[in-house]
C-alpha cells in the first residue's frame, strides 16, 4: 500500500477474508502518510497512524492489539515491522517514505520528495521521514522483491496501476499519485521476485463510479476496522472523539471493493473477449 489506511478503504474486505482463513497476511506501506507533518516524538501523527493500523488489524483478526517489534533485515536495511502476538501470521511493515500528495509535488517538510518524482527519475532517491538510509528507485524495488521472496508470497494485492495519470488529469488526478506509483512499484517488485506472486490491483478513489458490491456484513466489518484505526489517526491531537463520522466519499468506499478488470487481447478477427479479473478471490493456498 501507499498510505496507512489504503488497505482498509480499498482492499479491506479481502484482507479480512484472508486473515479469517488464517492466511499469512503481510502489509507493506511505502509512505509514512505524513501529510507534510514532522516525524517527532512518540505521539507524532505518523506513529499514531501506525498504531491505528495495529488496532485495526487486531480487530480484523479477533485478538487483543498486542504486538511485538520484529524488524526485517533486507539487503542490509532494517525495515520497521510489527507482528501480532495472538496471530503471528499477521505482520505490518513501514518504509516511512514522504507523502507525495495527490499530484506528486511532495511537501516542503521533506524537500518536495515523492514516489512520482522517484518513479519518473526527477529525483535520484528518497529519504524516509525517520532519517534512515535513502532509496533509489532500483533499490526500493529490489528491497520489496526481497520481502516478497522471504515471505514466499503467493499474491500481491495492491493499488490500481492501470489508471495512472502520473499526477495530472482533468479536473483532478484519476487517483492519488502515491496510489498510482505504489501499484506500479509493487508490480515491478513482484515481477522481480523468484516467488512469482500474482498481482491484483484494486480501484482506489474511483470506487464510487462502480456499483456497491459488498454484503451488509462486509460493510459492517470494514467500517469497524476503519473506526479502530481512526481512534488513533482520525484527529490531530489525542484523544480522538468517539463520535467519528465518515465523509460521503468514505461511506461510498465502504460499500465497494473492486479489483481492476482487464480485457483479453483482441483476437485475429477483431472481437474482444469478456472482461476477466486479474486473479479470482480464492483461498490463499490455492
C-alpha positions in Angstrom: 0.0 0.0 0.0 0.9 3.7 -0.3 -0.6 5.1 2.9 -1.8 3.8 6.3 -5.5 3.2 5.5 -5.4 2.4 1.8 -5.8 -1.2 2.6 -8.7 -0.6 5.0 -10.5 1.6 2.4 -9.9 -0.2 -0.9 -8.9 -3.8 -0.1 -10.3 -4.2 3.4 -12.9 -6.9 2.8 -10.4 -9.2 1.0 -7.8 -8.6 3.7 -10.3 -9.6 6.4 -11.3 -12.7 4.4 -7.6 -13.8 4.2 -7.0 -13.2 7.9 -10.1 -15.2 8.8 -8.9 -18.0 6.6 -5.7 -17.9 8.7 -3.6 -17.0 5.7 -0.3 -15.2 6.2 -1.1 -11.5 5.7 1.8 -9.1 5.5 1.1 -5.5 4.6 3.9 -3.2 3.4 3.3 0.6 3.5 5.6 2.7 1.3 5.0 6.2 2.7 4.6 7.5 6.2 1.2 9.1 5.3 2.7 12.2 7.0 0.6 14.8 5.1 3.6 17.1 5.5 3.8 16.8 9.3 7.1 16.3 11.0 8.3 13.0 12.4 8.6 14.0 16.1 8.1 12.1 19.4 6.1 9.1 20.3 2.8 10.9 19.7 3.5 12.1 16.2 0.7 11.9 13.6 2.9 9.4 11.7 3.3 7.0 14.6 -0.4 7.3 15.5 -1.4 6.2 12.0 0.8 3.1 12.5 -0.7 2.5 15.9 -4.2 2.8 14.4 -3.3 0.2 11.9 -2.2 -2.2 14.5 -5.5 -1.7 16.3 -7.4 -2.3 13.0 -5.6 -5.5 12.1 -6.1 -6.9 15.6 -9.8 -6.1 15.3 -9.8 -8.0 12.0 -8.0 -10.9 13.5 -10.3 -11.0 16.5 -7.5 -10.8 19.1 -6.2 -8.2 21.5 -4.0 -5.5 20.0 -0.7 -6.7 21.5 2.2 -6.5 19.1 5.9 -7.1 19.2 8.5 -5.2 17.2 10.2 -7.6 14.8 12.1 -5.6 12.2 13.0 -7.3 8.9 16.6 -7.1 7.7 16.5 -6.9 3.9 19.6 -6.2 1.7 21.4 -4.6 4.6 18.4 -2.4 5.7 16.3 -2.7 8.8 12.6 -2.3 7.9 10.3 -1.3 10.8 7.9 -4.2 11.3 5.4 -5.4 13.9 3.9 -8.9 14.4 0.6 -9.5 16.1 1.1 -11.7 19.3 -2.2 -13.6 19.0 -1.8 -14.1 15.3 1.9 -14.2 14.3 0.9 -14.8 10.7 -0.2 -11.1 10.6 2.7 -8.6 10.0 2.9 -4.9 9.2 5.9 -3.3 7.6 6.6 0.5 7.3 9.1 2.1 5.0 8.1 5.6 6.0 8.9 7.5 2.7 7.5 11.0 2.5 3.9 11.5 1.4 3.8 12.8 -2.2 0.3 14.4 -2.1 -2.3 13.9 -4.9 -0.3 15.4 -7.7 3.1 14.1 -6.6 4.5 17.5 -5.7 5.7 16.5 -2.2 5.9 18.7 0.9 8.4 21.4 1.9 8.8 19.5 5.2 10.6 16.7 3.2 12.2 18.6 0.3 9.3 18.0 -2.1 10.1 14.3 -2.4 7.5 12.0 -3.9 7.1 8.5 -5.3 6.0 10.0 -8.6 9.3 12.0 -8.9 11.3 8.9 -8.0 9.5 6.7 -10.5 9.9 9.3 -13.3 13.6 9.9 -12.5 13.1 13.5 -11.4 14.9 12.8 -8.1 17.7 10.3 -7.6 16.5 9.0 -4.3 14.0 9.4 -1.4 14.9 9.5 2.3 12.4 8.1 4.9 10.9 10.7 7.3 12.7 9.0 10.2 16.1 9.8 8.7 17.2 6.3 7.8 19.0 5.4 4.5 17.7 6.7 1.2 16.2 4.6 -1.5 16.8 4.9 -5.2 14.1 3.6 -7.5 16.1 0.4 -8.2 16.9 -0.5 -4.6 13.3 0.3 -3.5 12.1 -2.3 -6.0 14.8 -4.8 -5.0 14.0 -4.4 -1.3 10.3 -5.1 -1.9 11.2 -8.0 -4.2 13.3 -9.5 -1.4 10.5 -9.1 1.1 8.1 -11.0 -1.2 10.8 -13.7 -1.7 11.5 -14.0 2.1 7.8 -14.5 2.8 7.3 -16.7 -0.3 4.4 -14.5 -1.2 1.6 -16.1 -3.3 -0.4 -13.0 -4.1 0.2 -9.2 -4.1 -2.9 -7.1 -3.5 -2.0 -3.5 -4.4 -3.5 -0.3 -5.8 -4.6 0.3 -9.3 -1.6 0.8 -11.6 -3.6 0.9 -14.9 -5.4 4.2 -14.3 -2.2 6.1 -13.6 -2.2 9.6 -14.9 1.1 10.5 -13.3 -0.3 13.3 -11.1 -2.4 15.0 -13.8 -5.8 14.7 -15.3 -8.9 16.8 -15.8 -10.0 18.2 -13.5 -8.2 16.1 -10.9 -5.9 13.1 -11.0 -7.6 9.8 -11.6 -6.2 8.7 -8.2 -3.7 9.8 -5.6 -0.2 9.9 -7.2 1.1 7.8 -4.3 -1.6 5.1 -5.0 -0.7 5.0 -8.7 3.0 4.7 -8.1 2.7 2.2 -5.3 0.8 -0.1 -7.6 3.5 0.2 -10.3 6.3 -0.2 -7.9 4.8 -3.3 -6.2 4.1 -4.8 -9.7 7.8 -4.3 -10.6 8.8 -5.9 -7.3 6.6 -8.9 -7.9 8.0 -9.5 -11.4 11.5 -9.4 -9.9 10.8 -11.9 -7.2 11.6 -15.6 -7.6 8.4 -16.2 -5.6 6.5 -15.1 -8.7 3.3 -14.0 -6.9 0.2 -12.9 -8.9 -0.6 -9.2 -8.7 -4.1 -7.9 -8.3 -4.6 -4.1 -8.5 -7.6 -2.6 -6.6 -9.5 0.5 -7.6 -8.9 3.5 -5.3 -10.5 6.9 -5.5 -12.7 5.9 -8.5 -14.7 3.3 -6.5 -17.9 5.4 -6.3 -18.1 5.2 -10.1 -18.7 1.4 -9.7 -21.7 -0.3 -8.2 -21.8 -1.3 -4.5 -20.8 -5.0 -4.2 -20.1 -5.7 -0.5 -22.6 -7.5 1.7 -24.0 -5.8 4.8 -21.7 -7.9 7.0 -18.6 -7.0 4.9 -19.5 -3.3 5.1 -20.0 -3.5 8.8 -16.7 -5.3 9.3 -14.9 -2.9 7.0 -16.2 0.1 9.0 -15.3 -1.5 12.3 -11.7 -1.9 11.2 -11.6 1.6 9.9 -13.1 3.0 13.2 -10.4 1.1 15.1 -7.8 2.8 13.0 -9.4 6.3 13.2 -9.5 6.1 17.0 -5.8 6.9 16.8 -5.3 8.6 13.4 -8.6 10.3 12.9 -7.7 13.6 14.6 -4.7 15.9 15.0 -4.5 15.6 18.8 -5.4 12.7 21.2 -7.8 11.6 22.4 -9.9 11.4 19.3 -13.6 11.9 19.6 -15.7 8.7 19.9 -18.2 10.3 17.5 -16.2 9.8 14.4 -18.3 10.5 11.2 -17.3 9.2 7.8 -17.5 11.7 4.9 -19.6 10.9 1.9 -16.6 9.6 -0.1 -15.6 7.3 2.8 -19.1 6.0 3.1 -19.2 5.1 -0.6 -15.8 3.4 -0.4 -17.1 1.3 2.5 -19.8 -0.1 0.2 -17.5 -1.2 -2.5 -14.3 -3.1 -3.3 -13.4 -3.8 -6.9 -10.2 -5.3 -8.4 -9.2 -3.8 -11.7 -10.7 -5.9 -14.6 -8.6 -6.5 -17.7 -9.7 -7.4 -21.2 -8.0 -10.1 -23.1 -6.1 -9.0 -26.2 -8.1 -8.7 -29.4 -8.4 -11.9 -31.4 -7.4 -12.1 -35.1 -11.0 -11.5 -36.1 -11.1 -8.2 -34.2 -13.5 -9.3 -31.5 -12.9 -8.7 -27.8 -13.4 -11.4 -25.2 -15.3 -10.8 -21.9 -13.7 -9.0 -19.0 -11.9 -11.1 -16.5 -10.3 -10.3 -13.2 -6.5 -10.5 -12.8 -7.0 -13.0 -10.1 -10.1 -14.8 -8.7 -10.9 -14.4 -5.0 -9.7 -17.9 -3.9 -8.1 -19.2 -0.7 -4.5 -18.2 -0.1 -3.3 -21.8 -0.5 -4.9 -22.2 -4.0 
